[in-house]
Amino acid sequence: MKYPNIISSEPDTVRTYLHKIIRYRYIISPLIKKEFKLKFSQTWLGIGWTLITPVVTVTLYSFFFGYIFNMPWEESPYILYVLSGFFCWNLFNQIAVQSGITLVNNHEIIRKIACPKILLHIAKTTGVSLELLPLWVLVLAGTFLFQGITLKILMMPLIIAGLIIFSFSVSLLLSALTIIRRDLHHSFPLVMQLGIWFTPVFYPINIIPDRYKFLLYLNPVSSFIDLFRWSVNIQTQLSPYIYIGLVITFVTFFVSLYIFKQKEDHIIDYM
């Protein structure tokens, strides 16, 4: 089905906008291929670096907190606990940070192709998710060997999809604001470095006093980490506060779409 070219100063309706996304979907695959080529061409290990760096980081975290600080965690191997949390955090971190500056980095495409700018975010989000597939496979292999697999694992695709949606939403919001205030381009990575300390990536939630536990779930990544670990038997109980993160994810998704759509038609003015 072909959609007519309609030039108007009026904002696109939701239906027209969706038609444009479908119409220009062909640019997603080349953008992903371009990203992989830039990152991994002329390297010895290629995409293997997406596995080596997290494994080294997780090993250091596990040794430092598991053996030196002796974190109180007994339900599964501590390194598996850290690996699962780091996978979820890394997925969120890379999508939010890399996609958050995708409009700034692709200003040439924006000037040349009158396509929905959200396609650039979809391409970046898809590319980052594919890059982290080796790490995801490592988590699955570890849980299969040490914890076993149950029917709960069938929930994992939905949990990862929810985390990707939240990460995508944050990237849209950040991108719309970064175009106007470039300071966010420099400050947000610092915020993300600090954010890992307020997320139960390498420490169990039970070390936090009960009256403060709900604060961790104001960051939806904490909810998805809990759900992810539950789905692969790394932890057996879910926090009663996970609903906080799920509600925030839902709200963030629609708010970010609204703000991004409002700013999209004026993005070219800031390039």
N, C-alpha and C positions, 0 to 999 in steps of 0.2 A: 504494500500500500504506500502510495506517495502522498506526502503532505505538502500543501502549497506554501510558497515563500510569501509570508505576510510581513510587510514592513510597517511598523506602527510605533508611535511614541508611547502608546499605552502599555503597561506591564502585561506580560503573558498571563493567561489564565493557567490554572493547574493542568488542564487537559492539553493545552497548546505546549506548555513546558515539557510535559511528559512525551509528547509527540516529537519534540526537538531532541530530547535525550535519546529516544529510539532511533531517530534519523541519523544522528551523528555518533552512534555507538561504535562505529568502525574505527574511531581514533583511539579507543581504549587499548586495543592490542598493540599497535605500534608504540604507544607511550610506555607500556610495560616492557616491551622488548628493548626499547631505547634505554630505559633505566637499568635493566640487567646488564646490558652491554657496557654502559658507563661504569658500573660498579665492579664488574667481575672480569672484564676483558684484560688481557695481559697480566693475569695473576696466576700463580702456580696452583692454588687450591680452589679458585673460583668461588662458587656458592658455599664451599666448605667453610669459608670464613664466618658464615652466619651461624655455624654450629660451634666452631672452635672458640670464638670470643665469649659466648654465653657459658660454655662449659668451664672455661678457665675462671670466669667471674663467679659462677655458682660454687666451684670447688673452693675458692678463697673465702667466700661467704660462709660456706659450711664448716670449713676448718676454724675460721675465726669465731663464729658464734656457737657452733656446735661443740667444739672441743675446748676452746679457751674460755668462753662464757657459759658453756654447758646449758644451752637453752632447754627448758623442760618440755620435750616432745617425745612421746613414746609410741604413738600409734603406727608409725611407719619409719623407714630410714630417714634420718634428718636431711640428708642430701637430696632425697626425692621430694621432700617437703619444700625445700628451697628451690629446686629445679622447676617444680610445677608453678610456684608463685612467680618465679622470675620469667617463665614463659609468658604468663598472662600480663605481667607488668611490661615486658619487652614489647609485646604486641601492641599494647595501648600506647606506650611511650613512642615507638617508632611511627605508628600511624599518626598520632597527634602532632608530633614535632615535624616529621617530614611532609605530611600532607598540609600542615598548617602554613607552610611557606611555598606551597606548590604554585600558587598564583604569581608570586614574586619571581620564582625561578622559571616560569613559562610565559613570560610577558610577550615573547615573540609569537607564540602560538595564539595567544589571546588577541594580538593585533591582526593576525592574518586570517583566523578562522572565527566566524561569528557563530560559535557553538555554545551550548550551555556550559558554563565554567565548572559546574559540578562534575562534569565528566573527567576533568583533570584530577579531582579528588577521588573519584571512583577508581581511576587507573592507578593512582598512587597507593590507595588503600589495598587494592587487589594485589599489586606488586609486593608490598610489604608482607601481606599475609602469606603469599607464596614463598617469600624468602625464609619465613620462619617455619615452613613445613618440616625441615630436618629436625629442628628443635622439638616440635610437636611429636614427631615419630620417636625421638629419644625418650620423651616423657612416657609415651605409651609403652615402649619397650621396658622401661624401668618399672612401671606399675605392673605390667604383665609378669615380670620375673619375681618381684618382691611382694606384691599385694594381691595379684590375681585380678581377673576381669569379671564383672557382674553385669546384669542388665542395666544398671545405672549408667553405664557408659553410653547408652543410646541417647542420653540427654546431652552428651558432650557437644555435638554439633550445634544445638540450640544455644548452649551456654557460650560457646566461642562466637557464634553469630551475634549474640547480645553484646558481648564485649567489643566486637568489631563495630557494631552500630554505635555504641557509645563513643568509641575512639573516633569514628568517622564524624560524629556530631561535634565533638570538641574541635576537630580539625577544621570543620566548616566555620565554626564560630571564630576560631583563632584566625583563620585565613581572612575572613571578612573584616576583622579588626586590624590585622597586620598591614593590610593594604593602606589603611588610613594612618595608623601609628606604627611606624617601623621599629620602634623600641621593643615591641612585643617579640619581634624576630630574634632579639638578643636576650631578652629576659625570660622567655618561656622555657628554654632548655634548662636554665638555672632552677626554675620552679619545679620542673620535672625531676631534677637531681635531688631536690629536697623532698619531693613527694613520695619517693620510695620509702622514706623513713616513717611516713604516716600511713603506710599500707602494710598489711601482714604478709610480706614477701618472705622474710627470713626469721621472723619471730612469731610465736603462736599468740593468738588473741587472748588466751587465758592469763597472760602476764599483765594485761591491762586491767585496772580496777573496774568492777562491774558498772559503776556509775558513769564511766567515760567510754565504755566500749562502743556505744552508739555513734560516737564522733567519728570513728574510723569508717563507718559505713556511709558517711556523708560523701565519701569518695566511692563511687559505684564500682571501681575496680576491685575493692575489697569484697564486695558481694560476689562478683564473678570469680574471684580467686577461691572463695569458699565453695561455691557451686562446682567449680572445676575440680577441686581436690575431692569433693564428695563424690563426683561422678567416677573417679578412678580409685576410690577406696583409700585415699591418702588420709582423709579424716572422715569420721563416721557421723558426726553431728554438725548441723548447720546452725549458725547464729540466728536468733530470732530477729535480728536487725537487718537481715539481708534485703528485706522488702524496701528499706529506705533507699538503697542504691538502685533497685529496680525502678522505683517510682521516679527518682532523679534522672535515670537514663531515658525514660519515656518522655519526661518533660523537656530534657535537653535536646532530644532528637527534633521535636517539633519547633522549639524555640530557635535552634540553630538553622533549621531549614528556612524558617520565616525571615530571620535576619539576613542570611546569605542571599536569599532571593531578593530582598529589598535592596541590598548593596550591589548585586551582580551587574545591573545595568549601568552602574557608575564606576565600575572597577577600572575601565579603560582611562578614565579621567585622572587616575592616580598613578598611572604607569609612566 
